[in-house]
Amino acid sequence: MRFQGTITGIPQARVYLNQQGQRAGQNFLKEVSNRARRLANQMQVDLNAAIAGGPVPFTSNAILFRFKRTSTGAVNEIIVKDYQAKYLHDIIVKPRNQVKIVPTSVAKLTAQGNISAMKSGIRNGKYKIVDSGGKKRMIDTSKKGKKNRSKRVVGVREVKKRKMVYDFYERAEIGARLILSDLQGQYIFRRM
């Protein structure tokens, strides 16, 4: 037995499927991007909370989300801005030794634990670095006399290792796996 008939509406069905397919792809990319953007914001909040004394504005704007379209799809990047990455490398990627002036108990400190107005104080002559007993010390030249002599030393130059307070790569990978766990597809995680 043979059936003979005509099927109508094939061009309209093609148009409909193409439109819906494109729309589904765009919605998928939009959802992945929105989730990655929320992850970047959450990572910035977590980094700010991990820093003792609170972050300075330079640090509180360090993590950036970037979206790029490519010929093969789209790239969602969560990165640390260039200048902030250089400064924060020791506390978010890998700790290393560095020579710095460590404040003494007499030094006036900012909320973040830095010597207040150190750079301008060295520039205008309020603070001076002297070599005494094999160690370099930063003294406050405005404190004179025998009574204030013990309060002159503001900082000592030492080798200091900053401890890692936030593992950027680990948190980014865990967060990315979590936000993409219920979305089917192929994803590439890359450390840059």
C-alpha positions as a printed NumPy array, in Angstrom:
array([[ 0.   ,  0.   ,  0.   ],
       [ 1.266,  3.425, -0.907],
       [ 0.355,  6.796,  0.399],
       [ 0.77 ,  9.816, -1.619],
       [ 0.546, 13.315, -0.254],
       [ 2.152, 16.699, -0.082],
       [ 3.76 , 18.327,  2.891],
       [ 3.337, 22.064,  3.112],
       [ 4.999, 24.657,  5.3  ],
       [ 8.603, 23.375,  5.068],
       [10.118, 26.84 ,  4.404],
       [ 8.23 , 28.31 ,  7.368],
       [ 9.352, 25.401,  9.573],
       [12.999, 26.012,  8.573],
       [12.723, 29.717,  9.383],
       [11.1  , 28.932, 12.718],
       [13.77 , 26.348, 13.677],
       [16.612, 28.673, 12.654],
       [15.178, 31.549, 14.684],
       [14.545, 29.395, 17.742],
       [17.993, 27.793, 17.493],
       [19.711, 31.174, 17.336],
       [17.585, 32.493, 20.183],
       [18.383, 29.429, 22.324],
       [22.111, 29.885, 21.645],
       [21.959, 33.575, 22.56 ],
       [20.007, 32.828, 25.738],
       [22.561, 30.184, 26.707],
       [25.501, 32.583, 26.194],
       [23.661, 35.283, 28.128],
       [22.99 , 32.924, 31.055],
       [26.628, 31.765, 31.211],
       [27.837, 35.389, 31.076],
       [25.433, 36.524, 33.798],
       [26.532, 33.695, 36.073],
       [30.218, 34.445, 35.442],
       [29.633, 38.151, 36.16 ],
       [27.919, 37.269, 39.46 ],
       [30.843, 34.965, 40.313],
       [33.329, 37.804, 39.666],
       [31.343, 40.125, 41.951],
       [31.182, 37.446, 44.656],
       [34.94 , 36.836, 44.385],
       [35.569, 40.571, 44.866],
       [33.34 , 40.578, 47.973],
       [35.172, 37.504, 49.345],
       [38.585, 39.084, 48.669],
       [37.519, 42.284, 50.442],
       [36.324, 40.259, 53.447],
       [39.57 , 38.251, 53.592],
       [41.805, 41.328, 53.908],
       [42.42 , 42.305, 57.527],
       [41.622, 45.957, 58.193],
       [39.581, 46.166, 55.006],
       [40.824, 46.863, 51.499],
       [41.922, 50.189, 50.107],
       [39.899, 51.378, 47.058],
       [42.737, 50.186, 44.775],
       [42.221, 46.62 , 46.038],
       [38.442, 46.75 , 46.302],
       [38.172, 47.229, 42.509],
       [40.727, 44.589, 41.533],
       [38.643, 41.763, 40.063],
       [37.174, 42.332, 36.623],
       [34.768, 40.371, 34.413],
       [35.329, 40.529, 30.667],
       [33.192, 39.077, 27.851],
       [34.516, 38.571, 24.316],
       [32.804, 37.105, 21.268],
       [35.014, 34.983, 19.033],
       [34.399, 33.275, 15.711],
       [33.868, 29.949, 17.486],
       [31.799, 31.114, 20.448],
       [32.331, 33.391, 23.417],
       [34.947, 33.88 , 26.144],
       [34.049, 34.876, 29.694],
       [37.09 , 35.991, 31.689],
       [37.428, 36.71 , 35.381],
       [40.716, 38.531, 35.793],
       [42.631, 40.731, 38.201],
       [43.505, 44.101, 36.665],
       [47.163, 44.542, 35.661],
       [48.43 , 46.978, 38.3  ],
       [46.42 , 45.323, 41.051],
       [47.735, 41.906, 39.966],
       [51.326, 43.06 , 40.482],
       [50.509, 44.429, 43.927],
       [48.259, 41.562, 45.067],
       [50.261, 38.665, 43.571],
       [51.742, 37.708, 46.958],
       [48.406, 37.425, 48.733],
       [46.208, 35.879, 46.023],
       [48.533, 33.671, 43.939],
       [51.858, 32.713, 45.539],
       [53.577, 34.234, 48.579],
       [57.217, 35.295, 48.207],
       [59.804, 37.142, 50.258],
       [60.135, 40.863, 49.768],
       [62.242, 43.548, 51.367],
       [60.089, 46.242, 52.917],
       [59.959, 48.698, 55.784],
       [58.104, 47.05 , 58.652],
       [56.454, 49.555, 61.022],
       [57.447, 49.6  , 64.684],
       [55.016, 50.012, 67.562],
       [55.654, 53.77 , 67.652],
       [54.616, 54.369, 64.031],
       [51.293, 55.98 , 63.24 ],
       [49.416, 53.51 , 61.017],
       [46.527, 53.663, 58.578],
       [43.537, 51.339, 58.95 ],
       [45.265, 48.885, 56.612],
       [48.435, 48.738, 58.743],
       [50.692, 50.908, 56.588],
       [52.797, 53.793, 57.882],
       [50.684, 56.886, 57.255],
       [52.071, 59.377, 54.726],
       [55.279, 57.375, 54.303],
       [55.934, 58.279, 50.665],
       [55.286, 61.996, 51.119],
       [57.163, 61.963, 54.442],
       [60.293, 60.583, 52.779],
       [59.935, 63.063, 49.93 ],
       [59.569, 66.153, 52.15 ],
       [62.218, 65.079, 54.678],
       [60.026, 64.173, 57.649],
       [61.19 , 60.561, 57.428],
       [64.757, 59.604, 56.698],
       [66.334, 56.192, 56.114],
       [69.56 , 55.669, 58.066],
       [71.937, 52.729, 58.337],
       [72.491, 51.857, 61.981],
       [74.052, 48.683, 63.318],
       [73.828, 46.864, 59.985],
       [70.096, 47.512, 59.672],
       [68.339, 50.2  , 57.738],
       [65.841, 52.1  , 59.853],
       [63.382, 54.823, 58.999],
       [63.402, 57.624, 61.545],
       [61.077, 60.55 , 62.137],
       [63.259, 63.669, 61.933],
       [60.586, 65.872, 63.523],
       [61.083, 64.179, 66.915],
       [64.169, 65.736, 68.487],
       [65.65 , 65.778, 71.953],
       [66.526, 63.058, 74.446],
       [62.955, 62.583, 75.621],
       [61.643, 61.64 , 72.165],
       [64.773, 59.81 , 70.986],
       [63.29 , 56.366, 71.634],
       [60.191, 57.293, 69.618],
       [62.132, 58.288, 66.498],
       [62.378, 54.856, 64.859],
       [59.234, 54.444, 62.766],
       [60.19 , 51.381, 60.713],
       [62.889, 48.794, 60.143],
       [63.823, 47.377, 56.753],
       [63.399, 43.593, 56.829],
       [62.672, 40.641, 54.603],
       [58.993, 39.87 , 55.045],
       [56.799, 37.173, 53.563],
       [53.162, 38.117, 53.104],
       [50.773, 35.276, 53.799],
       [48.262, 34.239, 51.203],
       [44.799, 35.374, 52.287],
       [42.786, 34.452, 49.178],
       [43.608, 31.731, 46.629],
       [42.318, 33.36 , 43.447],
       [42.748, 30.422, 41.057],
       [41.27 , 27.839, 43.405],
       [38.219, 29.962, 44.222],
       [37.689, 30.883, 40.56 ],
       [37.823, 27.268, 39.417],
       [35.536, 26.015, 42.197],
       [33.077, 28.842, 41.522],
       [33.128, 28.277, 37.756],
       [32.512, 24.551, 38.144],
       [29.658, 25.308, 40.531],
       [27.896, 27.83 , 38.285],
       [28.298, 25.635, 35.201],
       [27.368, 22.339, 36.866],
       [23.758, 22.389, 35.699],
       [24.498, 23.715, 32.181],
       [25.395, 21.091, 29.6  ],
       [28.237, 21.897, 27.232],
       [32.   , 21.886, 26.866],
       [34.003, 24.357, 28.921],
       [37.716, 25.12 , 29.09 ],
       [39.24 , 26.489, 32.309],
       [42.567, 28.203, 31.72 ],
       [45.064, 29.886, 34.053],
       [46.618, 32.894, 32.379]])
